[in-house]
Amino acid sequence: MLDIKDAVAVITGGAGGIGEELAKYWVRQGGKVVLSDISAEGLSRVEAEIKAMGGQVATLAGDTTNEEDCSRLADLAMEKFGSLNLVAPAAGVIRDGLLVAPDRETGKVTKKMSLANFQAVIDINLTGVFLTVRECAARMIDHGCRGLICLFSSTGSLGTAGQLNYSSTKAAMNVMPKVITAEFFRRGLGDKIRCVAIAPGYVGTPMVKGMDQKALGKILEQVPIGRLIEPAEVASLIGELYRNEAMAGETFFIHGGLRLGSKG
Ligand SMILES: NC(=O)c1ccc[n+]([C@@H]2O[C@H](COP(=O)([O-])OP(=O)(O)OC[C@H]3O[C@@H](n4cnc5c(N)ncnc54)[C@H](O)[C@@H]3O)[C@@H](O)[C@H]2O)c1
């Protein structure tokens, strides 16, 4: 079992939602955090709050789709704290819409998912994760660090209507732990650096609270526990996945019992 005390977590999307909650959870367990986010303002707020908790934190305002920013983030962890033990690329976005939307009356297509909305989600949720994980994993290997890469999938990985872009990126998160675990195993690193994904259902963060409220109400009717998942519950799962070294190469769902139906 690993101990979070003194372990260093690199968290993207650290200025809000699950990333912020995970950062505060990590610090409460005695860990240190290196946070990045595209929102410099949000990052300053979280940094101040963590310092007020007595936590050790370093921040870098940056874009997860930018190769240089991802490299600087991984370097920052080594320079500031001399280690890198948890990689949590939480930065993510949604840009929902149907692939093609026929008008309910005429039956003719009146709207399409724009290339911009498709590409933005691929860039941030897939390419951004690739760059963050590549840079952080390279530093972990070069400096002999032990720990976990924890990716953010979603129940959307099973196929949510209106989220062709998002669901595609989250399905990719389900396979990445298998590829990375196999690659590390080949190079004799399987016992040092593990990779998993978590797949939350609907978590009470700005991403979900900003959804169409009618649609959200309908979704919640389908959740057996009858409420949104708390960000703290997601952070706690990641903490356990970090500690428990038997957890590797797999996606772990946390959705309050939700099952998607035929209409996604
Ligand atoms: N909230 C949910 O219900 C839910 C469910 C399943 C999976 N997830 C996943 O969990 C992760 C975190 O989601 P959340 O709900 O906390 O979202 P959120 O919107 O609350 O926070 C995401 C953070 O990412 C940052 N960000 C966006 N684009 C960025 C970029 N290009 N570079 C750097 N930072 C950027 C935002 O500024 C924000 O602070 C995402 O990958 C999301 O897909 C969330």
The ligand as a Gaussian input file, in Angstrom:
#p B3LYP/6-31G(d) Opt

LIG

0 1
 N      -18.680000      16.363000     -13.530000
 C      -19.036000      15.162000     -13.948000
 O      -20.173000      14.726000     -13.768000
 C      -18.055000      14.277000     -14.627000
 C      -18.454000      12.967000     -14.921000
 C      -17.576000      12.116000     -15.556000
 C      -16.302000      12.549000     -15.873000
 N      -15.943000      13.830000     -15.582000
 C      -14.607000      14.237000     -15.987000
 O      -13.879000      14.690000     -14.867000
 C      -12.967000      15.717000     -15.272000
 C      -13.213000      16.967000     -14.445000
 O      -14.557000      17.395000     -14.672000
 P      -15.244000      18.541000     -13.798000
 O      -16.676000      18.191000     -13.676000
 O      -14.444000      18.784000     -12.572000
 O      -15.140000      19.775000     -14.805000
 P      -15.106000      21.345000     -14.478000
 O      -15.650000      22.009000     -15.705000
 O      -15.748000      21.613000     -13.174000
 O      -13.548000      21.633000     -14.355000
 C      -12.688000      21.420000     -15.446000
 C      -11.496000      22.344000     -15.315000
 O      -10.687000      22.171000     -16.490000
 C      -10.206000      23.443000     -16.890000
 N       -9.858000      23.436000     -18.310000
 C      -10.694000      23.425000     -19.367000
 N      -10.011000      23.445000     -20.512000
 C       -8.690000      23.464000     -20.181000
 C       -7.486000      23.485000     -20.931000
 N       -7.487000      23.499000     -22.263000
 N       -6.311000      23.495000     -20.263000
 C       -6.298000      23.490000     -18.908000
 N       -7.401000      23.486000     -18.148000
 C       -8.590000      23.464000     -18.782000
 C      -11.364000      24.398000     -16.572000
 O      -10.920000      25.744000     -16.489000
 C      -11.880000      23.840000     -15.243000
 O      -11.260000      24.442000     -14.132000
 C      -13.220000      15.937000     -16.776000
 O      -12.294000      15.193000     -17.519000
 C      -14.609000      15.395000     -16.958000
 O      -14.830000      14.982000     -18.279000
 C      -16.778000      14.698000     -14.962000

